[in-house]
Amino acid sequence: MLSLGSVGAKSTKPSFVSYVTPEEIKLEKEPPKIEKHPDLLPGEVEFCCANPILKYTQDDMSQRGIFGTLFCTNFRVTFISDEKSQEETTKTFKNKLYGENDIPLMCVDHIYGVYDEKKKLITGGLVKNKYPSKMIIHCKDLRVFQFCLTFTKEEDAKKIFQGIAHHCLEERSLKCVFAFSYSGTPSPEMQRKWETILFDSPEDWTQEMKRTRANCRLVTENENFELSQRLPKYFVIPSALGDLFSYQGKGFPIWCWSHHSGCALFKASLPPVTQEDGDFQKHLDIMLNAVAHNYLYSAKTEDLSESLPTIQDIQQSYNKFKQFFLIENSTDFWLSDVKWFSSLESSGWLDIIRQCLQKAVEVVECLEKDNTNVLITEEEGTDLCCVISSLVQIMLDPYYRTLMGFQSLVQKEWVAGCHAFLDRCNHLHQKDKECHSPVFLLFLECVWQLVQQHSPAFQFSETYLTVLSDSVDVPVFSTFLFNSAHHRESVMKAESPLAQSSPLSCPTVWDWSVQFDSKAQNFFFNPLYSEKVKHEKAVRKAHKPKHQRQLSLPSTAFKPPSKKGFFKDETDSLKKILRVKRLSRWMGSPDSPAATTRGFYESWKQRPLDYHGLLLPCLDGPAVRVWMQRYLRWIPEVHIMGGGSVAVMTKLMELLSQVQDLKRVLEQRDSSQAVKLDHRPYIQHRLLSFGSSGRLSSSFPFAYSRNRSFKPIIPTGLMQSLMVTDSLASQEDEASSFVSLV
Amino acid sequence: MYLFIVCVSTAKDVTYICPFIGPVRGSLTVTNYRLFFRCTDREPVFGLDLPLGALSRAEKIGAATSRGDVSYGLVCKDMRNLRFVHKELEDSLKKSAFEVLMKFAFPVSNNMSLFAFEYKQVFPENGWKVYDPLAEYKRQGLPNESWRISKVNDHYELCDSYPAALFVPVTITDEELRRVFSFRAKGRIPVLSWIHPESQAAVVRASQPMVGQNGRRCKEDEKLLQAIMDANAQSHKLFIFDARPSVNAAANKMKGGGYESEDAYQNAELVFLDIHNIHVMRESLRKLKEVVYPNIEESHWLSNLESTHWLEHIKLILAGALRIADKVESGKTSVVVHCSDGWDRTPQLTSLALIMLDSHYRTIRGFQILLEKEWLSFGHRFQQRVGHGDRNHTDADRSPIFLQFIDCVWQMTRQFPAAFEFNEYFLITILDHLYSCLFGTFLCNSEQQRLKEEVPKRTVSLWSFVNSQLEEFVNPLYVHYPSHVLFPTVGIRHLQLWVTYYIRWNPRMRPQEPVHQRYKELLAKRAELQKRVEELQREAANRTASSSSERAGSPTRSITPVQTFV
């Protein structure tokens, strides 16, 4: 009946059952050696390889495995099975850059070695010692690989182990990242009009200001990074702000987005306020005045480092959280299942997500309800500021809930906005632990919560978000490789003469054709998306009249009469007002912010749901969930065979394609009216033959279960799972005698 | 709307202390079926509607204040508590609405009959005809060469909690059965519940054997189990699933009960499923209510949820059912399922296993048949477990066993969103009417009692109501896979708290528009477009017929894009 898997790392002997016995391999291998080699990407170089290596197959309770060759290249660690692999070809959702047995070097999170049944974390120092019998690789996309090294020649085993450890763990220079060797040809078919706005030119910013009807000033003085190397090349500031060079070294507000009422969101990099620093206080007041001047002379400011967890907290919490999903065997899985909820809580990850969403709702309330300008600050101005400002924009502006809009937002706030991707993602394995933090992932998590709660409001699917979160660690794209615009430009410039002719050819991550064919890209679209009934493409819909229904009028208390020459006269009183406002609203308020925004959420909730209007998340305990698709996709114990959301998706896609087909028929019949109504690329929704959906598992389109009978997964060790110790458990079932009716 | 509802009393100027929006003033009306509270001077209009059957406890809280206000607290079976404040009437002749409430809330305790017996609504369909035992067994291919129907319990004289129609192996005589009756607790002998259409592996249910401390044996019982095994040629083994934790099963020996020993029952393997008793479940739900109502403590939500153990119990029940289904489907082995009396954990396990194994039970009518068969005919003690119309809210016999089962079904519908013909609303409706006492379906403790009380004659079946408006309960995502076994994942990572049931009174947790809503819209859109295509085709055909005319009369109405509207 139940086959209790021997506990991987702790087992006394590697009690695997292999498909081929070691003797057989020798017999096969000695005569003409048919070497298998990975299909290298352009620019990829093989470093070392070893054979035979046993890869344990995870989706099996016993310690079974497949023999094959393990390679290490400048791009990835890859395992090629000795058996013919046929499943690869049948995949509908195949990544062109790496397959299920490939681990991009950047994607390796930790390597463990099993030495004499003891599992040890491999760090640079340990490599020189003997090689382990078993190597366990934890990936950043939460896959777990286990390789047995004992069947290959000692020197090969040593070489491959040291090679992998060296290339995955040692600190290295940015130039060693595969993106600088990759010479894939950029796909020509990328259409300009479908491209994401990159915010790398003044026009992009002007266009964005026009779109949101912002009344701010574009700054081009930093084109050569003369103002600051931490600032973008181009950015937008409140028009009231004077000569930027006079503020050099101190932060100033950078425009993020304008509400249709005219008030706007700004972010700034400002050190925390200290009471004694009068000079700084003065600077802050000038900045606040500039922000207030943007609209109706009201402004609120919030120091995010005061109210949100630090990036170190975020890092620590995520480290705890991800451990629950890096499952090495079935026994571990069922053991951890017992205390699942409390472990989840103790990691604090969901709480951090909630806090970020909460803060974003607070900012949304200021913009939407009070029509107040908001300035969010933190020391760097490129971590939590990015999280909050992007979330606010997604909640308020339906444009950012389309696929292209969302990508443009990531460009605007994160890439052009100088989020230090290289340091935060630790792409170079730096020893300095202080600066690593999954801030961008945190943002994607928050977006997922919104997607999950208001699915029809988003054009993209959760699969898209999962793929995007994986792509951060694929060292082919330039998007997530740099710390700032200046960093990007200086590296690119230094590199280009070395590269043969053209400058560095790293594609952006938004060129999805590098990773997926168009069929697979269909999974990025949400079939439930309720599109705007609007035919003109050029005009964006942010300024719909119905948008103007407001919860309340802007608070009049801070609205001085708009007379000429007001600014100088009233600056002092304004300052005081601003001060008061800051303290009362944001800091000293006796009510918790959660309580004050509660009313805002509730009154929003009472109105009919408009997927193209304001969107707020529910933040109550049960509403904030674990991103199942991302975190559980590789764990066979939780794969629902024939179920999961894929069952709904296939059904919906099928129906949608029927609707589209019908529409096409109508359009053909109606060709005289040559109005192009559907401006979304036609999606072939009939991706999966319908009958097959019954066999797909919930982890689709990521993990594929194969060679596995359609068998249920039964928990091992039920006994230990329940800790009911009270007297009720031993009580007799039947408490009293027969009670008859009436 | 409802026939025979007597509007008994209305009290104006009552304040409802809403835990979510604060005190609301309005008028309260109590009838013999329900209470409703209305407040019209508020935007939006606030209303509250509660069948009195859902009340578990109603009492005056404290004495009248100096202002003459009296406060009443109502504890409901459907996971909410209500509190009203009302001025004490000076005119003592006039009965206050609350006194009326106390009287009608617990009719059984007041020697009155339940409202179901007054309710005379006529529906186009008669739900009492949904379940015909013989037809259901016939669907399964019974009787056949190995299984026969026994009339030994025709008049419920051997087991008053079992149905009249029992299926047993042909090799066992009625005489032998009589002896088994005395060996199984409450006479609930092993009888067939379901048979696999291909492998002939059977799901058999029973109660515990009365082994006792001395290890009593019963030759006929042993023979019966051997016969059950022999009826399935595919396997030479029989699995006995004892739902209890082994400790409890052993403790039952002290009281004369126990479990099958491997010596007496050769070829049988006994497996304990570690599911706890009704008292543990009741306590777990009580804790759950504390955690979710009225307010959810955000910061400790997950550990609070864990401390209720509710989802852990759900996991164990599902895991048990999964093991049963696996043995029958993959192992082609017959199984016997029992707990202590075989009327609480046993129907939970058998009916869940049957839902996994037989797609018929995943249809709306099939599910009704399953409930009628496994729960009602086999004597789940609804009257005792729910306490219909009974004032004694501390009764230790009450337990949310059926609710737990529906929760497990809901978990499965989450995991297999396209495998069930019914939707969530169907499950919630069943639970609401489990308590409402509007329909006769869940009254009494057994088939025998229901016949004695003439429940089918004197009351309306819930299925009359449901089957007369099926479209309300249909899951638009449903795909019928005829022979498709469902194996759910029982890891707690995949179990969710049923928010839309347990936390439905919290306005903050009201669901957003569910997926199937949009799906329904798409279906409608498709139908509309199809119609339009047909129209155009017809038009085109007409036009070619009279080809002389130019392109006139082409449809001028612009086509709506395939976007769906909210």
Contacts between the chains, C-beta under 8 A, distances in Angstrom:
chain1	res1	chain2	res2	distance
A	1	B	331	8.0
A	333	B	491	7.2
A	334	B	491	7.6
A	337	B	491	5.1
A	337	B	492	5.0
A	337	B	493	6.5
A	338	B	312	7.7
A	338	B	492	7.5
A	339	B	306	7.3
A	340	B	306	7.6
A	340	B	492	4.6
A	340	B	493	5.9
A	341	B	302	4.2
A	341	B	303	6.4
A	341	B	305	5.5
A	341	B	306	3.8
A	341	B	311	7.8
A	341	B	492	7.3
A	342	B	302	6.5
A	342	B	303	4.5
A	342	B	306	5.0
A	344	B	302	5.4
A	345	B	300	7.0
A	345	B	301	7.6
A	345	B	302	3.9
A	345	B	303	4.9
A	346	B	303	8.0
A	350	B	302	7.5
A	351	B	299	7.0
A	354	B	298	7.2
A	453	B	512	6.1
A	454	B	512	6.0
A	455	B	515	7.2
A	456	B	513	7.0
A	456	B	518	6.0
A	456	B	566	6.9
A	528	B	515	6.7
A	528	B	518	5.3
A	530	B	518	7.3
A	530	B	563	6.6
A	530	B	564	5.5
A	530	B	565	7.0
A	530	B	566	5.3
A	531	B	561	7.4
A	531	B	563	4.0
A	531	B	564	7.9
A	532	B	563	7.6
A	533	B	560	8.0
A	533	B	561	7.2
A	533	B	563	5.9
A	533	B	565	6.7
A	535	B	561	7.9
A	594	B	298	7.6
A	601	B	508	7.4
A	602	B	507	7.2
A	602	B	508	6.8
A	605	B	507	7.3
A	605	B	508	7.2
A	605	B	510	7.5
A	606	B	44	6.9
A	609	B	512	6.6
A	609	B	513	6.2
A	609	B	566	6.6
A	610	B	566	7.0
A	611	B	566	5.5
A	618	B	508	6.3
A	618	B	509	7.0
A	619	B	298	7.4
A	620	B	296	5.3
A	620	B	298	6.5
A	620	B	301	7.9
A	620	B	506	7.6
A	620	B	508	5.5
A	620	B	509	6.1
A	621	B	296	4.6
A	621	B	297	7.3
A	621	B	298	5.1
A	621	B	301	2.8
A	621	B	302	7.3
A	621	B	305	7.8
A	622	B	296	7.0
A	622	B	301	6.8
A	622	B	497	5.8
A	622	B	499	5.0
A	622	B	503	6.5
A	622	B	509	6.8
A	623	B	499	7.9
A	623	B	509	7.0
A	626	B	493	7.6
A	628	B	493	7.8
A	628	B	494	7.8
A	632	B	493	6.3
A	632	B	494	7.8
A	637	B	489	7.3
A	637	B	491	5.8
A	638	B	489	5.2
A	638	B	491	5.1
A	638	B	493	5.5
A	638	B	494	5.4
A	639	B	489	7.0
A	640	B	415	4.8
A	640	B	416	7.2
A	640	B	488	6.8
A	640	B	489	5.0
A	640	B	494	7.1
A	641	B	487	6.3
A	642	B	416	6.8
A	642	B	419	7.7
A	642	B	484	7.0
A	642	B	486	7.1
A	643	B	415	4.5
A	643	B	416	4.0
A	643	B	417	7.2
A	643	B	419	7.1
A	643	B	486	7.3
A	643	B	488	7.4
A	644	B	415	6.8
A	645	B	417	7.3
A	647	B	416	6.6
A	647	B	417	5.3
A	647	B	418	4.3
A	647	B	419	7.6
A	647	B	477	7.5
A	647	B	479	8.0
A	648	B	417	4.8
A	648	B	418	6.7
A	648	B	477	5.8
A	648	B	515	6.0
A	651	B	418	5.7
A	651	B	477	5.3
A	651	B	479	6.8
A	651	B	519	7.4
A	652	B	515	8.0
A	652	B	519	6.4
A	652	B	522	7.2
A	655	B	519	7.1
A	655	B	522	5.0
A	655	B	523	7.0
A	655	B	526	6.5
A	656	B	522	6.7
A	656	B	562	7.7
A	658	B	526	5.7
A	659	B	522	6.3
A	659	B	525	5.7
A	659	B	526	5.2
A	659	B	529	6.3
A	659	B	562	4.9
A	660	B	562	5.9
A	662	B	526	6.7
A	662	B	529	4.0
A	662	B	530	6.2
A	662	B	532	7.9
A	662	B	533	5.7
A	663	B	529	6.3
A	663	B	559	7.3
A	663	B	561	7.4
A	663	B	562	4.8
A	665	B	533	5.2
A	666	B	529	6.7
A	666	B	532	6.2
A	666	B	533	6.2
A	666	B	536	6.8
A	666	B	559	5.4
A	667	B	559	7.1
A	669	B	533	7.8
A	669	B	536	4.9
A	669	B	540	7.0
A	670	B	536	7.9
A	670	B	554	7.4
A	670	B	555	6.6
A	670	B	559	6.2
A	672	B	551	7.2
A	672	B	554	6.3
A	673	B	558	6.6
A	673	B	559	7.6
A	675	B	558	7.2
A	677	B	559	7.0
A	677	B	561	4.2
A	678	B	561	5.6
A	678	B	562	6.8
A	690	B	479	7.9
A	693	B	418	7.8
A	694	B	479	7.9
A	694	B	481	5.7
A	694	B	484	6.2
A	698	B	415	7.5
A	698	B	489	7.8
A	709	B	330	7.8
A	710	B	485	7.8
A	710	B	487	7.6
A	711	B	326	7.2
A	711	B	330	6.0
A	711	B	487	7.4
A	712	B	322	5.2
A	712	B	325	7.3
A	712	B	326	5.0
A	712	B	330	7.9
A	712	B	487	3.5
A	712	B	488	7.9
A	713	B	487	7.7
A	713	B	489	6.5
A	713	B	490	7.9
A	713	B	491	7.9
A	714	B	319	6.7
A	714	B	322	6.2
A	714	B	323	5.8
A	714	B	326	6.6
A	714	B	490	7.8
A	715	B	315	7.8
A	715	B	319	5.4
A	715	B	490	6.1
A	715	B	491	7.3
A	718	B	273	7.2
A	718	B	274	4.9
A	718	B	316	6.6
A	718	B	319	6.3
A	719	B	245	7.6
A	719	B	274	5.9
A	721	B	274	7.5
A	721	B	312	6.5
A	721	B	315	7.4
A	721	B	316	7.0
A	722	B	274	6.6
A	722	B	276	7.1
A	722	B	309	6.7
A	722	B	312	5.6
A	722	B	313	7.6
A	722	B	316	6.6
A	723	B	309	8.0
A	724	B	276	5.8
A	724	B	280	5.6
A	724	B	309	6.5
A	726	B	280	7.7
A	726	B	283	7.3
A	728	B	276	8.0
A	728	B	277	7.4
A	728	B	279	4.0
A	728	B	280	5.0
A	728	B	283	5.5
A	729	B	245	7.5
A	729	B	248	7.1
A	729	B	276	5.7
A	729	B	277	6.9
A	729	B	279	7.7
A	729	B	280	5.4
A	730	B	247	7.7
A	730	B	248	6.7
A	730	B	251	6.3
A	731	B	277	6.5
A	731	B	279	4.8
A	731	B	396	8.0
A	732	B	255	7.0
A	733	B	277	5.0
A	733	B	278	5.8
A	733	B	279	7.8
A	733	B	339	7.8
A	733	B	340	4.8
A	733	B	341	6.4
A	733	B	344	7.1
A	734	B	340	7.7
A	734	B	341	6.6
A	734	B	397	7.5
A	735	B	279	7.8
A	735	B	395	7.7
A	735	B	396	3.5
A	735	B	397	5.2
A	736	B	395	7.5
A	736	B	396	6.7
A	736	B	397	6.0
A	739	B	383	7.3
A	739	B	384	6.2
A	739	B	397	7.4
A	740	B	449	7.2
A	741	B	108	7.1
A	741	B	383	5.4
A	741	B	388	7.7
A	741	B	443	6.9
A	741	B	444	5.4
A	741	B	445	7.4
A	741	B	449	6.3
A	741	B	453	6.4
A	742	B	108	6.3
A	742	B	111	7.9
A	742	B	113	6.3
A	742	B	114	7.8
A	742	B	453	7.1
